[in-house]
Amino acid sequence: SDIGLDVLTLYAFSTENWKRPKLEVDTLFSLLVEYIRREIDELHRNNVRLVVMGDYQKLPSTAVMEVNRGMDLTKNNTGMVLNIALNYGGQQEIIRAAQKLAEHVANGDMKPEDIDRKAFESELYTAGLPDVDFLIRTSGEMRLSNFLLYQLAYAEFYQTDTLWPDFDRHAYDEALLAYAKRKRRFGGV
């Protein structure tokens, strides 16, 4: 937030990560709980609002409890939004949005021709958040890994071989400098 970011989204656990070994999954949730317990008061003091997207209610109860506690504590904060993707998958998010729109049509709340970009985006987990400007992909990977498939339409991409646990302030500053040199065209010339 000290550089003026409005929203920072972190991909913490995907819907596909359940396929990993149980010990690794349990460790990831333990780290999540530890992080929230350790950092939530500072986030709150800095006016950061914690938001979680995905089907996080299916996480272990301790993780759900800490996530809910963090979101409740920071819900009225007006500064940067820290959006954490937990049990999230982009394809599933798109299907979920389509199902919700189909329910609205079936209930007579809207007509099929009323479904436009605004209506569709209102059913995404990121409803009310701005479009993604910049994606930083760590670990040398060259794939989206089912992350924000709709929201990344015009995002600028940055790839680094640095592993996420080693992605420090210096690596972050390098990424931001690379982004600052780009000219965004949004499909134009």
C-alpha positions as CSV (number, residue, x, y, z in Angstrom):
1,S,0.0,0.0,0.0
2,D,3.0,2.3,0.5
3,I,3.3,2.6,-3.3
4,G,-0.3,3.4,-4.0
5,L,-1.7,0.0,-4.9
6,D,-5.5,-0.2,-4.6
7,V,-5.7,-4.0,-4.8
8,L,-3.1,-6.8,-4.4
9,T,-4.3,-10.3,-5.1
10,L,-2.3,-13.4,-4.0
11,Y,-3.0,-16.9,-5.2
12,A,-2.6,-18.8,-2.0
13,F,-4.4,-22.1,-2.8
14,S,-6.0,-23.4,-5.9
15,T,-8.8,-25.8,-6.4
16,E,-6.2,-28.1,-7.9
17,N,-3.9,-27.9,-4.9
18,W,-6.0,-30.5,-3.1
19,K,-4.1,-33.1,-5.3
20,R,-0.9,-32.3,-3.5
21,P,0.3,-34.6,-0.7
22,K,-1.7,-34.2,2.5
23,L,1.3,-33.1,4.5
24,E,2.0,-30.3,2.0
25,V,-1.7,-29.2,2.0
26,D,-1.8,-29.2,5.9
27,T,1.4,-27.2,6.0
28,L,0.0,-24.6,3.6
29,F,-3.0,-24.1,5.8
30,S,-0.9,-23.9,8.9
31,L,1.1,-21.2,7.2
32,L,-2.0,-19.4,6.3
33,V,-3.3,-19.4,9.8
34,E,0.1,-18.4,11.2
35,Y,0.3,-15.5,8.7
36,I,-3.2,-14.1,9.5
37,R,-2.6,-14.4,13.2
38,R,0.8,-12.6,12.9
39,E,-0.1,-9.9,10.4
40,I,-3.8,-9.1,10.7
41,D,-3.3,-6.4,13.4
42,E,-0.7,-4.6,11.3
43,L,-2.9,-4.9,8.2
44,H,-5.7,-3.4,10.3
45,R,-3.5,-0.5,11.6
46,N,-2.5,0.2,8.0
47,N,-6.2,0.4,6.9
48,V,-5.9,-2.7,4.7
49,R,-9.1,-4.6,4.0
50,L,-8.7,-8.4,3.8
51,V,-10.9,-10.1,1.2
52,V,-10.9,-13.7,0.3
53,M,-12.1,-15.1,-3.0
54,G,-12.9,-18.7,-3.8
55,D,-14.7,-21.5,-2.0
56,Y,-12.7,-21.0,1.1
57,Q,-15.5,-22.4,3.4
58,K,-14.2,-25.9,2.4
59,L,-10.8,-25.2,4.0
60,P,-10.0,-26.7,7.5
61,S,-12.1,-25.1,10.2
62,T,-9.2,-23.3,11.8
63,A,-8.3,-21.7,8.5
64,V,-11.9,-20.7,7.9
65,M,-12.2,-19.2,11.4
66,E,-9.0,-17.1,11.0
67,V,-10.0,-15.9,7.5
68,N,-13.4,-14.9,8.8
69,R,-11.9,-13.2,11.8
70,G,-9.4,-11.2,9.6
71,M,-12.1,-10.2,7.1
72,D,-14.4,-9.1,10.0
73,L,-11.7,-7.1,11.7
74,T,-10.8,-5.2,8.5
75,K,-14.2,-5.0,6.7
76,N,-14.6,-1.3,7.3
77,N,-11.1,-0.4,6.3
78,T,-10.8,1.9,3.3
79,G,-7.2,1.5,2.2
80,M,-5.7,-1.1,0.0
81,V,-7.6,-4.4,-0.6
82,L,-5.5,-7.5,0.1
83,N,-7.4,-10.2,-1.9
84,I,-6.3,-13.8,-1.2
85,A,-7.4,-16.5,-3.5
86,L,-8.2,-19.6,-1.4
87,N,-9.6,-22.8,-2.9
88,Y,-9.9,-20.7,-6.1
89,G,-10.0,-21.7,-9.7
90,G,-10.7,-19.4,-12.7
91,Q,-12.6,-21.9,-14.7
92,Q,-14.8,-22.7,-11.7
93,E,-15.3,-19.0,-11.0
94,I,-16.6,-18.5,-14.6
95,I,-18.9,-21.5,-14.3
96,R,-20.2,-20.3,-10.9
97,A,-21.0,-16.8,-12.4
98,A,-22.8,-18.4,-15.4
99,Q,-24.8,-20.6,-13.0
100,K,-25.8,-17.6,-10.9
101,L,-26.9,-15.7,-14.0
102,A,-28.9,-18.7,-15.1
103,E,-30.6,-18.8,-11.7
104,H,-31.5,-15.1,-12.1
105,V,-33.1,-15.8,-15.5
106,A,-34.9,-18.9,-14.2
107,N,-36.3,-16.9,-11.3
108,G,-37.5,-14.2,-13.6
109,D,-35.2,-11.6,-12.1
110,M,-33.6,-10.9,-15.5
111,K,-33.9,-11.8,-19.1
112,P,-31.2,-13.6,-21.1
113,E,-30.6,-10.4,-23.2
114,D,-29.9,-8.5,-19.9
115,I,-26.7,-10.6,-19.5
116,D,-23.9,-8.3,-20.4
117,R,-20.3,-7.7,-19.2
118,K,-21.5,-5.7,-16.2
119,A,-24.0,-8.4,-15.1
120,F,-21.4,-11.2,-15.7
121,E,-18.7,-9.3,-13.7
122,S,-21.1,-8.7,-10.8
123,E,-21.2,-12.5,-10.2
124,L,-17.4,-13.0,-10.2
125,Y,-15.5,-13.2,-6.9
126,T,-13.8,-10.0,-7.9
127,A,-17.1,-8.0,-8.2
128,G,-16.4,-4.4,-7.3
129,L,-12.7,-4.7,-7.7
130,P,-10.8,-3.1,-10.7
131,D,-9.5,-5.1,-13.6
132,V,-6.0,-6.6,-13.1
133,D,-3.3,-4.4,-14.4
134,F,-0.2,-6.5,-13.7
135,L,0.5,-10.2,-13.1
136,I,3.7,-11.3,-11.6
137,R,4.5,-15.0,-12.2
138,T,7.2,-16.4,-10.0
139,S,9.1,-19.7,-10.1
140,G,9.9,-19.5,-13.8
141,E,6.6,-20.9,-14.8
142,M,5.0,-19.8,-18.0
143,R,1.3,-20.6,-17.4
144,L,-1.7,-19.0,-15.7
145,S,-2.5,-22.0,-13.5
146,N,-6.2,-21.4,-13.7
147,F,-5.8,-17.9,-12.1
148,L,-8.2,-15.0,-12.8
149,L,-8.8,-16.2,-16.4
150,Y,-11.5,-13.6,-17.1
151,Q,-9.8,-10.7,-15.2
152,L,-6.4,-11.0,-16.9
153,A,-7.7,-10.1,-20.4
154,Y,-5.6,-7.0,-20.7
155,A,-3.1,-7.4,-17.8
156,E,0.6,-7.0,-18.4
157,F,2.6,-10.1,-17.5
158,Y,6.0,-10.3,-15.8
159,Q,7.8,-13.6,-15.3
160,T,10.7,-14.2,-13.0
161,D,12.7,-17.3,-12.1
162,T,12.6,-16.3,-8.4
163,L,10.7,-18.7,-6.3
164,W,7.8,-17.2,-4.3
165,P,9.4,-17.7,-0.9
166,D,12.4,-15.8,-2.1
167,F,10.4,-13.0,-3.8
168,D,11.5,-10.1,-1.6
169,R,11.2,-6.3,-1.8
170,H,14.1,-6.1,-4.3
171,A,12.5,-8.6,-6.7
172,Y,9.2,-6.8,-6.3
173,D,10.8,-3.4,-7.1
174,E,12.4,-5.0,-10.3
175,A,8.9,-6.2,-11.4
176,L,7.4,-2.8,-10.8
177,L,10.1,-1.0,-12.7
178,A,9.6,-3.4,-15.7
179,Y,5.8,-2.6,-15.5
180,A,6.5,1.2,-15.4
181,K,8.3,1.0,-18.7
182,R,5.4,-0.6,-20.5
183,K,2.8,1.2,-22.6
184,R,-0.6,-0.3,-22.1
185,R,-2.8,-0.4,-25.3
186,F,-5.8,-2.4,-24.3
187,G,-6.1,-3.8,-27.8
188,G,-5.4,-0.5,-29.5
189,V,-2.3,0.5,-31.4
